[in-house]
Amino acid sequence: MLPRTQYLNKLIQKKDNGRVKIITGLRRCGKSVLLFNLYKGYLLESGVSSSQIIELSLDILANAKYRNPIELDKYIREQITNAGNQCYVLIDEIQFVSVIQNPYCDDPNAKISFVDVVLGFMQMKNVDVYVTGSNSRMLSTDILTQFRDRGDEIRVYPLSFGEFYDAFEGDKRSAWQEYYTYGGMPVILSLESHEEKSRYLRDLFNRTYLNDVIERNRISNHTEVLSNLLDILASGIGSLTNPYKISNTFLTERHISIAPDTIDRYLGYFMNAFLIQKAERYDVKGRKYIKTPSKYYYSDPGLRNARLNFRQIEENHLMENVIYNDLVRRGFDVDVGVVEIGTKDNEGKKIRKQLEVDFVVNRGYNRFYIQSALSIADPEKRQQETESLRRIPDSFKKLVVVKDYLNPYCDEHGIVYVGIEQFLLDEGVFG
C-alpha cells in the first residue's frame, strides 16, 4: 500500500477542527484508500478505538438503503449515540445519496441531499466527519460552496513522480520514461505489459471519466464533440490556444461547426472533473494577466497518452505537463509567463516581441521562474531557452529544468540548471 504521506498529513492536521473534510480528485487516484486504510489506520494507532470509527461505503449494494438521505441520517446518528465518545464518521462515495423531496415541508421545491445530512452531523459536538466522492457530483469545484464554507477540501492527485519512483520495482533509471508514458494512476504500478496499461487507461477514460462528464452535465448530443475536444487538447499540450482557435480546428480538420462559447463551456466541464487544468498567461513586466490564449494540461500524462492511443509520445511536451502538475501538487499558484521586449526586425524597424516563460510560480511572497527544456547542450539552444529569463528585471530565482541528468549549477546570469528527476524528487529544490 502506497503511503500517500502528503495527503495523510493534511487529514491529520485537520483532525477535530470542526469542519467536514472533503476528499476530492480524479477518480481512481486513491481517495478511498487514503480514507479507509491510511487515515483509519492512523486513528487506530493514535488510540481511537474501532467503536469510535463509523465507516460506510455507499457503493456497496448491501448499503443501498442508506442512499436515501433520511435513512443515512438515521443510521449514522444511531451509531454515534451507541459510540458515546468522540466519533469519526467516514463516508465513501457519498454522491450515491439521492436528492429527495423533503417530507417535512409542503414546499415542492424543498429537497434533502447529502449536503443537508453532513451539515446536520457537523452540529454535533462529538463528531468529526470525512467524505469522499468519485463521480461527477463530487468531482466539481463548487463542492465547498455546497457545504456553505464549512468544509475543508483535500485535493488528491495521481501519484507524483516521487511517489511513483519510490514504489517502482524496475530499474530506477527507467522510472522517468515509464512515468511520462503511463502516468501516475496507482493501479499502473501493478500492471506489467504495455497492453495491460494502455487498456486500463483507455477503459478508465472512456467508461468512467467521459461518462461522468456526460452524466453530470446531461449532455444528450455532442458526445463525439467531447471526445474530439479531449483529443485536440491532448495533441496540443503546452501550446497556447483558446475556444476560438479550437472552434476553427473543429471546422477545418473535423468539418464540425461548433461555437466558441460551447467549446468554452465544455472545457469548464473537463476542468470541473479534474481531467484538465488551465494555466493563465501573465505579463511579467506589465504585471497583469492576459486573458487569452491559455495553456491546458492533462492531470495525468498517462491519460493524455491514452487519448491518442500512445501515438504522440513527445517527451518535451510531456515533461512540461509533468512539471506543471507537480508544481500545482506542491501548492504553488502557476501561470504561463510572457516577457515583452523591444527589438528590430530584418529591415531594422522597431517591433515589440513576446518571449515565453513556461511557468511563473508563486507561493506567498515567493516567486520563481521556470523554463522546461529537453536539452541545452547546444550553446545556441541554451541562449534561446534562457533569453526570456535573462530579460526579467527582478531578482527572483530562475530555473531551467532539463531532461539530462546533471548536478545542479548556476550560470553567470544567476540561472540555475537542474535535471528533471532531481527537480521532481527534491521537494527543497526551490531553496
SVG drawing of the C-alpha trace seen along z (x, -y; Angstrom):
<svg xmlns="http://www.w3.org/2000/svg" viewBox="-47 -51 76 59">
<polyline fill="none" stroke="black" stroke-width="0.4" points="0.0,0.0 1.4,-3.4 1.8,-5.8 0.4,-9.0 2.1,-10.9 1.3,-14.4 -2.5,-13.8 -2.4,-11.7 -0.6,-14.6 -3.2,-17.0 -6.0,-14.9 -4.1,-14.6 -3.6,-18.3 -7.3,-18.9 -8.5,-16.3 -11.2,-17.6 -11.2,-21.1 -15.0,-21.4 -15.2,-21.2 -16.1,-18.5 -13.1,-17.1 -14.0,-16.7 -11.6,-14.5 -11.8,-15.3 -9.8,-14.4 -9.7,-12.4 -11.4,-9.0 -9.2,-6.1 -6.4,-8.3 -6.6,-6.8 -9.1,-8.7 -10.9,-5.7 -7.6,-4.0 -6.4,-7.2 -9.5,-7.4 -10.4,-3.8 -6.9,-2.4 -4.3,-5.0 -6.3,-7.5 -8.3,-4.9 -5.0,-3.1 -3.6,-6.4 -6.7,-6.8 -6.4,-3.3 -2.7,-3.7 -3.3,-7.0 -5.6,-5.5 -9.0,-5.8 -11.0,-2.6 -12.7,-0.9 -16.1,-1.5 -15.5,-5.3 -14.9,-4.9 -18.1,-4.8 -17.5,-3.9 -19.9,-3.4 -19.3,-2.7 -22.3,-3.7 -21.2,-2.0 -21.8,1.5 -25.2,3.0 -25.7,4.1 -25.7,0.4 -28.1,-0.7 -30.8,-1.7 -28.6,-4.4 -28.5,-6.2 -31.8,-7.7 -30.6,-10.8 -33.2,-10.2 -32.1,-6.6 -28.4,-7.6 -29.0,-10.3 -30.9,-7.9 -28.2,-5.2 -25.2,-7.4 -26.9,-9.1 -27.7,-5.7 -24.1,-4.7 -22.9,-8.0 -25.3,-7.5 -24.1,-4.0 -20.4,-5.0 -20.9,-7.7 -17.3,-9.2 -15.8,-11.4 -16.7,-9.8 -15.1,-9.8 -17.6,-9.4 -16.0,-8.2 -18.4,-8.0 -17.2,-6.8 -18.9,-7.6 -21.4,-10.0 -22.5,-11.1 -24.7,-7.9 -27.1,-9.6 -30.2,-10.6 -31.8,-14.1 -35.4,-13.6 -38.4,-15.7 -38.3,-17.0 -41.2,-15.1 -41.3,-17.6 -42.0,-20.6 -45.0,-21.4 -42.9,-23.4 -42.5,-21.2 -39.1,-22.8 -37.7,-21.8 -35.2,-19.0 -32.9,-17.0 -29.4,-15.9 -26.2,-14.5 -25.1,-18.1 -28.0,-18.6 -27.2,-15.3 -23.5,-16.1 -24.2,-19.6 -26.5,-18.0 -23.7,-15.9 -21.4,-18.9 -23.8,-20.4 -23.0,-17.5 -20.1,-18.4 -18.6,-14.9 -18.4,-14.2 -15.6,-14.6 -16.8,-14.0 -14.9,-12.9 -16.4,-12.2 -15.2,-11.2 -16.9,-11.0 -15.9,-9.5 -18.4,-10.5 -19.3,-13.8 -21.5,-15.1 -18.5,-15.2 -15.8,-16.0 -16.8,-19.6 -15.1,-22.8 -18.3,-24.1 -18.3,-21.4 -17.1,-23.8 -19.9,-26.2 -22.4,-23.4 -21.1,-22.9 -21.6,-26.6 -18.0,-27.3 -18.0,-24.7 -15.7,-22.3 -12.0,-21.8 -11.1,-20.3 -8.2,-17.8 -7.4,-17.5 -5.8,-14.2 -3.7,-13.9 -2.4,-10.9 1.0,-9.7 3.7,-12.3 6.9,-11.2 8.4,-10.9 5.7,-8.5 6.0,-6.6 9.8,-6.4 9.7,-5.1 7.3,-2.3 8.8,-1.5 10.3,2.0 12.3,1.9 15.5,0.1 15.2,-3.4 16.7,-4.9 13.6,-3.6 11.2,-5.2 11.0,-8.6 10.2,-7.0 7.6,-4.8 6.1,-7.8 5.8,-10.2 4.4,-7.3 1.8,-5.7 1.4,-8.3 0.7,-8.0 -2.7,-6.3 -1.9,-3.9 -3.1,-0.7 -0.5,-1.2 2.2,-0.1 0.6,3.4 0.3,3.9 3.2,5.3 2.7,5.1 2.0,2.2 -1.2,3.9 -2.5,4.1 -1.5,0.5 -2.9,-1.0 -6.2,0.9 -6.7,-0.1 -6.1,-3.8 -8.3,-3.8 -11.2,-2.0 -10.9,-4.3 -11.1,-7.3 -14.0,-6.1 -16.1,-4.2 -15.6,-6.4 -14.4,-10.0 -16.2,-10.7 -19.4,-9.1 -19.2,-11.2 -19.0,-14.4 -21.9,-13.4 -24.0,-12.3 -23.3,-15.4 -24.0,-17.9 -26.8,-16.0 -25.3,-16.0 -27.5,-14.0 -25.8,-15.1 -22.3,-16.3 -20.7,-13.3 -18.5,-12.8 -17.5,-16.5 -16.5,-16.0 -14.3,-13.1 -12.7,-15.1 -12.1,-18.0 -10.2,-15.8 -8.1,-14.6 -7.4,-18.1 -6.3,-19.1 -4.1,-16.0 -2.4,-16.8 -1.7,-20.4 -0.5,-20.2 1.9,-23.0 0.6,-25.1 -1.3,-28.4 -4.9,-28.1 -8.4,-29.4 -12.0,-28.4 -11.9,-30.4 -8.8,-28.5 -10.3,-25.2 -13.6,-26.0 -11.6,-26.7 -9.7,-23.4 -13.1,-21.6 -14.2,-23.3 -11.0,-22.9 -9.9,-19.5 -13.1,-17.7 -15.6,-19.6 -17.7,-20.2 -19.2,-23.6 -19.3,-24.3 -19.5,-27.8 -16.5,-29.0 -18.9,-29.6 -19.9,-25.9 -16.2,-24.9 -15.6,-27.1 -18.4,-25.5 -17.1,-22.0 -13.6,-23.0 -15.2,-24.0 -16.8,-20.6 -13.4,-18.9 -11.8,-21.2 -14.6,-20.6 -14.0,-16.9 -10.2,-17.4 -9.3,-15.9 -7.5,-19.0 -6.1,-22.2 -5.8,-25.6 -2.7,-27.9 -3.4,-31.7 -0.9,-34.0 0.9,-36.6 2.8,-39.6 5.9,-39.6 7.0,-43.2 3.5,-44.7 2.3,-42.8 -1.1,-41.9 -2.9,-38.9 -3.6,-38.3 -7.0,-36.6 -6.3,-34.7 -4.8,-32.5 -4.0,-30.0 -2.4,-26.6 -4.2,-23.4 -2.5,-20.4 -3.8,-16.9 -3.9,-15.9 -2.1,-12.7 0.3,-12.1 -0.8,-8.5 -4.4,-9.6 -3.2,-12.1 -1.3,-9.4 -4.2,-7.0 -6.4,-9.6 -4.1,-9.4 -3.5,-5.7 0.1,-6.3 0.9,-7.7 2.4,-11.0 4.9,-10.4 6.7,-13.8 9.0,-13.9 9.4,-17.7 5.7,-18.4 5.1,-15.6 7.9,-16.9 6.3,-20.4 3.0,-18.8 4.6,-16.8 6.4,-19.9 3.1,-21.8 1.2,-19.0 4.0,-18.7 4.1,-22.5 0.3,-22.5 0.5,-19.5 3.2,-21.2 0.7,-24.1 2.1,-26.7 0.0,-29.1 1.2,-28.6 0.9,-30.8 2.4,-31.0 4.8,-33.9 5.2,-36.5 8.1,-38.9 7.6,-41.7 10.8,-43.3 11.7,-45.9 13.8,-44.7 14.2,-45.2 13.1,-43.1 15.2,-42.1 14.6,-45.5 15.7,-47.4 12.3,-48.5 11.5,-48.6 9.0,-46.0 7.6,-44.5 8.3,-40.8 6.9,-38.5 9.1,-35.9 7.6,-33.0 8.4,-31.8 7.0,-28.4 6.0,-28.9 5.6,-31.9 5.3,-30.2 4.0,-31.9 3.5,-30.9 3.0,-33.7 5.7,-36.3 8.0,-33.9 8.2,-33.8 10.1,-31.6 10.5,-31.5 10.9,-28.1 11.8,-27.1 11.4,-23.5 14.0,-22.4 14.7,-18.9 18.3,-19.8 20.6,-22.8 23.8,-21.0 23.9,-23.3 25.0,-26.8 22.5,-28.4 19.7,-26.3 20.7,-27.4 20.8,-31.0 17.3,-30.6 15.8,-28.8 17.2,-31.3 16.5,-34.6 13.2,-35.2 14.7,-34.6 17.6,-36.9 15.1,-39.7 13.2,-39.6 14.3,-42.6 13.9,-41.2 15.9,-39.1 13.6,-36.2 15.0,-32.7 15.2,-31.5 15.5,-27.8 15.9,-25.7 14.7,-22.1 16.3,-19.8 16.0,-16.1 19.7,-15.5 20.9,-14.0 23.3,-16.6 24.5,-18.2 22.6,-21.5 24.7,-24.6 24.3,-28.3 25.5,-30.3 26.9,-33.8 23.3,-35.2 22.2,-33.6 20.1,-31.0 20.0,-27.6 20.1,-24.4 18.7,-21.1 17.7,-17.7 14.1,-16.7 14.4,-13.8 16.1,-15.8 13.6,-18.6 10.7,-16.2 12.3,-14.2 13.7,-17.1 11.0,-19.0 13.5,-21.5 14.8,-22.4 13.5,-25.9 15.6,-26.6"/>
</svg>
